[in-house]
Amino acid sequence: MYEVITILFDEFETLDVFGPVEILGRLEEDFHLNFYSLKGGIIKSSQEVPVYTKPLPSLNQESYILMIPGGLGTRKLVEDEVFLESLKALSLDAKYVLTICTGSILLAKTGFLDRSEERRVG
């Protein structure tokens, strides 16, 4: 079974999260879904959908799939060094990293994509 860790932030795009969650959630024997944010608590999407999240420091998984949605909130987060460092650490430990839409910009800002060839070869 894979643990799917979805990172949420204020003004995430609802469809970017719940489209994939609907598919993965149907495969209960293969995937376990969890929502995390930097500090935990209620995070609201751009459409004002509230989602309860666990705080990132409480994440204690050895093998997981990381999912990073997009949304209007990414525009602020590309300058948030604390968030980007946390995302980079999570990405380095993930078995797979999935990005949706502008979530890829956040991943790119961590420098993670610059080193993807090194990880495959090394």
C-alpha positions in Angstrom: 0.0 0.0 0.0 1.2 3.5 -0.8 0.7 6.5 1.4 -0.3 9.5 -0.7 0.7 12.7 1.0 -1.0 15.8 -0.5 0.4 19.1 0.4 -2.2 21.8 0.8 -1.9 25.6 1.1 -4.3 28.5 1.1 -5.9 29.0 -2.3 -5.1 25.6 -3.7 -7.1 24.6 -6.7 -10.0 22.2 -5.6 -10.0 20.2 -8.9 -6.2 19.7 -8.7 -6.7 17.9 -5.4 -10.0 16.2 -5.6 -9.8 15.0 -9.2 -6.8 12.7 -8.3 -8.2 12.0 -4.9 -11.4 10.6 -6.3 -9.5 8.2 -8.5 -6.9 7.1 -5.9 -9.5 6.9 -3.2 -11.4 4.2 -5.2 -8.3 2.0 -4.9 -8.4 1.6 -1.1 -6.2 -1.5 -1.1 -3.4 0.4 -2.9 -3.5 3.9 -1.6 -4.0 5.6 1.7 -4.7 9.4 1.4 -3.6 12.1 3.8 -3.6 15.9 3.7 -0.8 18.0 5.2 0.1 21.6 5.3 3.0 23.5 6.8 1.3 24.2 10.2 -1.7 21.9 10.0 -5.3 22.9 10.6 -8.0 24.1 8.2 -6.8 25.1 4.7 -9.2 26.7 2.2 -9.1 26.3 -1.5 -9.6 29.1 -4.0 -13.2 28.1 -4.0 -13.4 28.3 -0.2 -13.6 24.6 0.4 -12.1 23.9 3.9 -9.9 20.8 4.4 -8.5 19.6 7.7 -4.7 19.0 7.4 -2.1 17.5 9.6 1.1 19.6 10.3 4.1 18.7 8.2 6.3 18.2 11.2 4.1 15.3 12.3 4.7 13.4 9.0 6.5 10.2 9.9 6.5 8.1 6.7 9.3 6.2 5.2 7.8 5.6 1.8 5.2 7.8 0.2 3.9 9.4 -2.9 3.9 13.2 -2.7 1.2 15.1 -4.5 1.5 18.9 -5.1 -1.5 20.7 -6.5 -1.6 24.0 -8.1 -3.7 27.1 -7.6 -3.6 30.8 -6.9 -1.7 30.2 -3.7 1.4 29.0 -5.6 2.0 32.7 -6.6 2.8 33.5 -2.9 4.6 30.3 -2.1 7.2 30.6 -4.8 8.8 33.2 -2.5 8.3 31.4 0.8 11.7 29.8 1.7 10.4 27.9 4.7 7.7 26.2 2.6 10.1 25.5 -0.3 12.7 23.9 2.0 10.0 21.7 3.5 8.8 20.8 0.1 12.3 20.0 -1.1 12.9 17.7 1.9 9.6 15.9 1.3 10.4 15.5 -2.4 13.8 14.0 -1.8 12.3 11.4 0.5 9.3 10.5 -1.7 9.1 7.4 -3.8 7.2 9.4 -6.4 6.3 13.1 -6.8 3.2 14.1 -8.6 2.5 17.7 -9.5 -0.7 19.1 -10.9 -0.8 22.4 -12.9 1.1 25.2 -11.2 2.2 22.8 -8.4 5.1 22.0 -10.8 6.3 25.6 -10.3 6.7 25.0 -6.6 8.6 21.8 -7.2 10.9 23.6 -9.7 11.6 26.4 -7.2 13.0 23.9 -4.8 15.7 22.9 -7.3 14.4 19.3 -7.1 13.9 19.2 -10.9 17.4 20.4 -11.6 18.8 17.2 -9.9 16.4 14.7 -11.3 19.0 13.3 -13.8 21.5 12.9 -11.0 19.1 10.8 -9.0 18.3 8.5 -11.9 21.9 7.9 -12.8 23.4 7.7 -9.3 
